[in-house]
């Protein structure tokens, strides 16, 4: 229940931040959006669960962009990784990627659709007894197939891209897709090797957060896709038959 409360407050903060994007375009940029979310953290909790990441444009491709000092331009995506720590110190962990206008551009939407498909496939796979990494492998497979569709990988590179010895996709995916969540945003991190090698059980809470990051100057990426970073992150509670998403994905 503490995690649910932190998630509810965080979703309010995301909604308020999203509504302020037009103003951030006019003035204030990433700083304005950061401040908007931090106000919600102070009003509804014990502060931020971690320092917010607010990356617009090419900054969306920087995995831990904490400076939050860039402009927000019309036509950019804005990647926001931010959550409230509740009054009893449990924290949520939510990432959303927003357009600066009323909708994504076609290139941005193509990337968003791939990440959303990976996210949904990973969540659908969660059930007790599965390996902690099983949902990640499913997400990575969807992301690699999407990168083939985008023209980043050639079809004959699929096996190599997914080979655990090479993981060529990490150039564009950058990070793993899950970590435990609780009193710390990366809970149980001191035994990360053990839980990554283990199975999931009812009562566990962890994130599902696939992403694609197509760097601004990466010539292996088609030019119209460069500078687009997308991550979608939700918090899930493992149940007896599957999982319960603690964070509303319909924002």
N, C-alpha and C positions, 0 to 999 in steps of 0.2 A: 504493500500500500504506500509505503514511503517512496518507492521508485515511481509508482503511478502518479503520485502528487508532484514529484519533480518533473515528470514528463508533461503533465498538464500545464504547469507553469511555463515550461520551456516552449511548449507549442503556442501559448499566448505570446511569448516574447518573439517567436518567429513570425507570427501573424502581424504583430506591431512593426517589426523590422521590415517585412515585405511591403507593408503599406507606406513606409517612408522612403522606398526606393526612388520615386519621382523627385522627392526633395533632395535626396543624395545626389541625383544627377544634376540638379540645378546648383546645389551648393553643399559642401560638407563631405561628399564622397564616402569612402569606406569608414572614416572616423564617425560620421553621423550615424551610420548603421550600427557600428560598434556601441556607441553611446546609447542608442535606443534600446539595444538588448541589455546592456548593463543596468539600465534603469529598472527593467523588469526583474533582473536578478536581485537587486536590492529591495524592491517592493514586495517580492513574492517568495524570497528564500534567504539563504545564507550567503548570497553572492553567486558568482559564476562557478560552475563545476570545474572549469578550466578557462584559460583566457580565450575569448572568442576568436575564431578565424573568419575574417570577412575579406574574401578575395574577388575582386572584379576584374574582368578582362583576363589578361595573361596571368595576373596574380592567382586566378582560380586554379592554375596548374602547379602552384607551389604548395607542397603538401602541408606544411605547417607555417602558413603565412600569418604571423602574429603582429606585424607592423601596422597593418590596417590603415595605411596613410596615403593610399592612392585615390585617384578619381574614380567615379562611377560614370561611365559614358553610355549614352544611348546606343543600343545594339550589343552591349556586353552581356555576358552571363555574370551572375554574382553567386559565388559559392559561400555558404554560411554554415560553419560548424560551431554550434553554440548551445549551451544548456545551463539550466538553473540548478544549483545545489540547494536541496531543501533545507528547512530549518533543523532537521535532524541529521543533516550531512550526507544523505544519500543523493546521488546525482544522476541525471539523465545524460544522454549523449546523442545529439541529433544533428544531422547534416541535411540541408536542402540546397538546391541550385535553382536560382530564380532568373527569369529574363528581366531586363531593365524596362522593356515595353510591355505591351499587352500579351505578347507571345514570343516564343523562341524563333530565331531565324531557321530556315530549313536545315542548314548545316548543324546548328545547335540542337535542334529537335532530333536529328538522326543520332547524335551522340547520347542525348537524354534517353531515347527509346531503348538503346542498347543497355545502358546502365540500369534502367528500370526493369528490363527483362531479366538481367542477371540477378538483381535484387529480389525480384518476385520468385524466380526459380530457386534461389537459395533458401528463402523463407519457406517455400512449399516443401522443401526436402527435410525440414527439421522434425525429428521425432526421437524419443528416448532410445538409447542404444546405438544411435549413429555415431560415427567418429566426429570429433570436434571439427576436423578439417573437411568433412564430406561436403558441407554446404559451400565452403570456399572453393573446392574443386569444381563444383557445379557452376558457381558464379564465374570463375575464371574461364571455363569452357565457353560459356555464353559470350563473355567479353572478347575472347579470341575470335570466335565466329563473327562477331560484330566488326572487329577490326579487319577481317577479311572482306566483309561486305563494304566497308568504308574505303578499301584499297590501301590500307596501311600494311597488311600482310598479304602475300600471295597465297593462294589455296595450298600450294605444295609446302608452305612453311608451317602448316597447322600443327603437325606432330612435334616439330622442333620448338615451336612457341609454347607448347604445353608440357614439354619434357621437363621433369623436375630437376634435371641436371643443368638445364640451360635457362628455362623460364624466360624466354625472349620477351614475353608479354610484359614483364616487369618494367620495361622501359616506358610503358604507357599506363600500367596499372599501379605501380609504385609501392603498394602496401598490401598487407593481408586484409581479409574482409571481416574478421571478428576478434573481439576481446571481451573478457568478462567485465561486468559492470556492477557497481554497488556503492560502498563507501568511498571508493576511489574510481575515477573515470576509467582507469585501466586496473581493475580490481584483480587481486591474486597474481600480480605481475611477477612477484618473486618466484612463483612456481610455473611460469609461463610454459616452459618446455614440457612439464608434466601434464598440464591441462590440454595443451595442443595435441599431445599423444594419446589422450584419453577419449572417453565416450561421454555423451551428454546425458543428463538425467533430469527428471522433473524437478522444478524449483530453481534451476540455473537461469541466470539472466545474462545475456550477452548481446553484442551489437551485430548487425548485418550491414556492411557498408562498402559495397563495391564502388569503384570509380574508374574513370578514364581521364587521362591528363595528356593532352596533345600540345606539346610545348610550342611556344611562339616561333622559335627559330629551328625547329626540328625538320630538316629537309626530307626525312623519311615519311613525313605526314603530308598528304595533299594540302596544298596551300590554303584552300578555303576552310580547312578544319583547324588550322594552327591557332593556338591561343585559347582553345576551348577546354575547360576543365569541368568535369561533372562528377559529383559524388552524391549518393542518396543513402542515408543512414537512419536505421530504426533500431529500437531496443526490443528484444523478444524475451519472453518468459517461456521456458520449456514446460509443457503440460504432459499429462499422461498419454495423450494421443497425438500431440503435435506441438504447437506453440501459440502463444497469445502475443500479438504485437501491442506493446505498451504505448507506442507513439502513433498517432493518427497519420496515415500516409496521404490523406486527402487534402492537406493544406495546399 
